[in-house]
Amino acid sequence: MNAPDLGLPVDVPSTALFTDQYEFTMLQAALKAGTAGRRSVFEVFTRRLPEGRRYGVVGGTGRVLDAVENFRFDAGVLGFLRENKIVDEPTLHWLSSYRFSGDIWGYPEGEVYFPGSPVLRVEGSFAECVLLETVILSILNHDSAIAAAASRMSAAAGGRPLIEMGARRTHELSAVASSRAAYVGGFSSTSDLAAGFRYGIPTVGTSAHAFTLLHDSERDAFQAQVDSLGRGTTLLVDTYDVAEAVRTAVEIAGPELGAVRIDSGDLLLVAHRVRQQLDELGATNTKIVVTSDLDEYAIASLAAAPVDAYGVGTQLVTGSGHPTCSMVYKLVARAQSADPKAPLIPVAKKSLGAKTSIGGRKWAARRSDAYGIAEAEVIGTGVVPTSLADRQLLVELVKGGSVVAREPLESARERHIDALAALPMSASQLSRGEPVIPTEYV
């Protein structure tokens, strides 16, 4: 989404140098050879899902649209390219008026994908499309990895709220992108105010151990927090002795105490003890929030515990062991000339290893069984079979250089819920396995 279009307060800066140098050297050589204007089709896909994962989640589409729209070469950027002799003067002249004028189709954000799925298709001249490779992959690889981890954690949480709190565990800008992707994948809030400011994600936060240690006693700290934030606040109860802290917390806030947070120890055991103690003290509506290096497996292990919400940091913002989706951006078709009417010719890299790709401009559809549950990801070139015409997955995102599919982040979040509901039940299993549906090429 673009911030101004949705009434949000932050604009995205120029993305022109979020690019590998060889994109520019290819551009320069193609301009000189007279092939830069050839109509081309690039596709983003992954050859395999991360080991053991059953499905992928498309994250970052809205950020890709911003990046494409803001891919501009101002005087400062052109000066850098000139001073460092990255490209020659004719290429600099061409870049000075760069505007992507092609078309982009893709899986809408929040949708699931599988090996070979054409997650994004970029069409235009070779010159204008090749420059976008790195920034598109940077966004989709990162955001889709976080969204997939968030989705697995959300499934493990079984409807209990999840709080994203990983800003301190990653780069400050990736923290904002991670919050956004986590929200798409099922998290309900973030501790990162920049994410709330930029994308409107609900923000939460109360206190850390430092606040308790600042005061002469835990009682003084709790009293100060309740005086400031009210009885509905969340008190951190594991700085010293948990049982004593819970007793003190209820004495100060009363049964209206909003929640207690546990950040260490055997969370399963401690949560049960704290719940029993809260109930005995009359704080039956006080919730329990747990944090402390959680991942989807730890969350699943707490399914039977009296836990009301989870806070997740490190494992989320690092993709829970898979920080990238290994997506690639490959030329799959191109014309023999710059004539707009010249037919497209399928092209593909040939390799002895696992890096082969399939040429041709592709469509994708998801075939379902009689109960509406997905049974195959079908990918092909040419005419779409009539039986799959209303099940196509790619939607138009950019037409003639103009973004046509911007949407609120909430739409992507809701789409993901619907997409998961249409997958076989085994998709939510955390045990290692193959993709939950096969990819078929026709």
N, C-alpha and C positions, 0 to 999 in steps of 0.2 A: 504494500500500500504506500502511497505517497502522503507524507504527513499533512501538507496543506489541504489536499483533497478531502481528508477525513476530519479536518478541524484539529489536527494534532500540532504541537508546537515546534517540531524539529524538522528541518530540511536535511536531506542527504547530500553531502558534499560531492564534488567531482570524483568519479571512480576511474578516470582515464589511465591512471598509472597503477591500478590494481591488476597488473598485467605482466606476464613474463616477457622478457626482451625479445625472444624469438618470434613473438607475434608481430612485432614491428619489422624485424628483418625479413620475415616472409612477406609482409605487406610491401616493403620496398622492392623486393625482387619481383613480386607479382606485378606491381605497377610498371616496372621497367620491361617486363616480358609481355605485357599486354593481356595478362590473364586475370588481373585483379577484379575485373568487372563480370566475370563469369558467374551466372546464377548458381548458387550452391545451397545444399541442405546439410546442416550439421545436426547431430542428435546426441543427447546426453542419456547415458544408460550405465548400468553396472553389469558386469559379467556374472557376478555371484553376490549373494548376500553375505554379510559377516558370518563367520562360522557359528553354526547352531541357531541362527535367527530364522524365524518362520515367515517374516514379512518385513518390508521396509516402509517407511513413512516419508512422504514428500513434505519437506520443510524448507522454508526460505523463498518460496515463489514470489511472494510480495516484495521481498527485499531484492530479488533479481530484477523485477520490473523497475524498482527505483534505481538500481545500478545501471540498467540499460538507458533509462531516461536521463541519467546524470553523467553519462559517458561523454564528456566534453573536453576539449583541449583549449584551455585559456592561455594567455600570454606566458604565465609562469611555467606551465607544463611544457609548452612548446620551447621555451627558453632552456629548460632542463634537457630536453631531448637534443637540442642544437648544441649546447655547450659540451655535452658528453658524447657527441657524435654517434648517437644511437641510430639515427636515420639521416638521409640526405635532404637537401632543400626541397626537391620536388615532392618528397613524401611529407615533409613538414607542411608544405602548402596544402596538400590533400587533407591532412589531419586537421588543419585549422578550421575547416568547415564540416567536420565529421558530425553526422547525425545518423543514427541507425534508422533506415527507412524500410526495413524488411518486415517480415511476419514472424511471430513466435507462437507456437502451439505447445501445450504441455498438460501434464496431469495437474489438476487443480490442487492447491495446497491442502494438506490434511488427508489426501487420498493415499492408499497403500500402493506399493509397487513390488515387482518381482524381478528376477534376473532377466535381462534383455528388454525390460519395459522402456519404451522411448519416453522417459520422464519429461524431456524438453526437446522441441524441434525448432531450430533457428534457420530461417530462410531469407536469403538476400544475396547480394554480391559477395564473392569470396572475401574481398577486402573488408567490408563492414562486419561480416560475421566472424572472421578469424580473430579479430581484436577482442571479442567478448569472451573467448574461451576461458581464460584464467579466472576472471571475476565471477563468471557464472558457476564454474566448478567450485571455487572457494566457498561461495554461499551455499550451494546445494549440498556439497559434501559435509560441511559443518552442520548446517541446520537440520538436515535429514537425519544425521547421526544422533543429534540431541533429541529430536522428535521421536525417533524410534526407541531410544532409551526411556524417554518419558512415557511413551505408550505402554511399554512393558511394565514399568513401575506402577502406572495407573491401573493396569489390569491386576497386578499383584495386590494393590491396595483395596480392591473390591468396593469401590465407591467412596472410600474415606478420602478426605481432602489431602492434597499434596502441596507443599510449599517449596518453591525453588529458592535455594539459598546458597548458590555456588559462586557468587561474584568474586569472593576472595581466593578462589581456587583456579582462576583462569585470567587471561588478558582482559583488561577493563572493557574493551569493545566487544570481545567475544562473549563476555558475561551478559551484555544486553541482548545480543543475538540468541544466546542460550535461553534466556528468560522467555523470549518470544517463541522459540521453538518448543520449549517445554509446555507453554500454555496451549499451543496447538496439539501437543501430544497428550494432554489431559491434566496438567497441573492447574491448580486453581488460583495461585497467587505467587508473588515473588517478594524477596527482601530487597531487591535492587531498585532503588528509586529512579535510576536512569531508564530502566525498562518501563516503569510506570509512567514516567514523563513522556517517553517517546511513543509508546504503543498503547497506553491506557490499560495496562495489566494491573489488576488489584495488588496493592502492596501491603505487607504486614511486617511487624517487628516490635519487640518490647525491650529486652535487656540481655546482657551477657554476664558471664561470671565476674567480669571486671567491675560491674556496678555493685555487686554484692561485696566484693573485696574492698571497694572504696570506703564502705561504711564501717563503723565500729562494731556492728553486729549484723547478723542476717535479718533480725527483726527490724532494725533501723532501715535497711535496704528495702525490705518489703513494704514497710510503711511509707517510705518516700515514693516508691513506685505506685502504690495504690492511691496515695494523695494526689499524684500527678495524673495518672491515667484512669483512675476509677477502679471499682471492684471487679469489673469485667476483664481486667488485664490478665496476662499470662505470666506467672511467676516461675522463675528457674529454680528448681528445688534440689539440685545435686551438687552444690558447691561444697557443702560440708556433709551433714548427715541428712539423708533423704526423709526419713520418718519425722525427724524433728522439724525439718523445713516445712513439710506438709502441715504439720500441726500448727506451726507458727503462721503459715499462710492463711489457714482457715480462721484462726483467731483474729487476724487483722482484717481480712476481707469478708469473712463470714461465708455463709453458703452461696452467696452471689459470686464468689470467685470464678472468673471466666475459665481459666485453665492453668495447669501446671505443666512445665516442660522438663523432660528427663533427657540428659545429654551424655550419659555414660553408664557403664555397668552392664549387667545382664538385663537387657531391656524387657525381655519376656517376663522374667521373675519380678523385676522392680515394678513393672506396669501393673501386674496383678496385685502386688502388695499395696501400691499407692491407691489403686481403685478401691480396695477393701477399706483402707484407712479413710479415704475421702467419704465413702458411704457411711462409715461409722461416725464420722464427724458431722454428718448431715449435709455435706456438700455433694449431693447426688447428681447435680447437674454440671458440676465442674468437669471439664474435659481434660484429657491427657494427650499431650503432644510429645512425640519422641523424635530425637535427632541423633546424630553420632554416626557418621560414615555409612549411611544406609545405601543399599542398592536394591534391585528388584528381588533378589533372593532373601535378603534380610527382611524386607517388607513382607514377603510371602510367609516367612517364618513367624511373623507377628500376627498372622491372620486370626488366630484364636485369642489374642491378647486384648484386653480392654483399652485399646488405643483409638483415639478419635481423629488424629491427623499425624502426618509424617512431614518432617523437614529434610530435604535432600540437597546435598551440595556437590562434593567432589565427583562422585560416581556419575551424577547426571551430566555435569558440564564437560566431562571427558568421554561421554558416550557409553558409559558403563563397560569399559574395556574395548570399545570399538569407536574411536574418535573420528573415523571417516567412513564413507560408504563406498569408496573406491569407484566413484562415478567417473566416466570419461566423456570427452566431447569429440566426436569423430565425424569427419566428412563422409557422408553416405551416398551423396548424389551431386552431380555438377553438370552444367551445360558445356558444350564444346566451344561456345563463343559467348560474347557479351550480349548477343541478341536476346531480348526478353522472351522471344518465341522459340528459342532453341530448346529442343527436348532435353530432359534430364537423363543422364546416364548413371546407373548405379555404380558406385566405386566402394572398395573395401580393402583394408590391409590384409595381406596374407602372411601368416606367421606359423612357425613350427611349434610354437608354444601355445599358451592358453590365451593369447592376445588377439585371436581372430575376431573379426566382426562381420556383420552381414550388411551388404550394400542395399541401397534403395530407400526411398522415402516411405516411412512406415506409418501404419495406423495400429491402434491397439484396442482391444475390447475384452471384457471379462464375461466369460460364459458362466451361466448359473444353472443349477439343477431345478427340478420342479418345485422345490421349496424356497427358491430365491437365494440359495447359498452358492457362493462362487465355487466353481470346479476347475477352471483353467483360465490362464492369462493368454489370450490369443493375439499373436502379432503377425502382421503380413504387409505386403506391398500390393499396389494395384487396387482392384475393386473390393470393397468390403462386402462379405456375404450378407445376403438379406437377413438371415437369422441373427446377425450381430449388429445390424445397422443402428439399433436403438440402445446398444450397450457399449458404444465407443467411449473411450476414456479421455482422449485429448480434447482440450477446449482451446478456443482462440484467446490468446493473452495480449498480443500486440498485432495491430493491423496497419500496414503502411507506416510503421514507425511510431504509431500512437497506441498507448496502452488502452485496452478496451475491457479489461477484466479485473479492475481493482475492487477489493472487497474488504469489509471489516475483518479483523483477526478472528472475531467470534464465529464467522462463517466457516473458516478453515477448521476451527476447533469442533464445531458441530458436524462438519463433513467427516472428520476422522472418526467420530463416534459411529456414524452411519456406516462408514466403510468397514470398520471392525465388526459391526453387527452382521454384515453380509459375508464374513469369512467363516470357514468351518471352526467349530469350537476349539479345536486343537491349536489354533493360532495363538491363544492366550497361554498355552503351556510354556513354562520356563525351561523345561528339559530340552536338551539339544535335539535338533531334528532338521529335516530338509524343509524347503519352502512349503507352506501349507497348501498351495496349489501349484501345479506344474505350468511351465511356459511352453506353449505350442506355437510353432511357426507354420504358416500356410502360404 
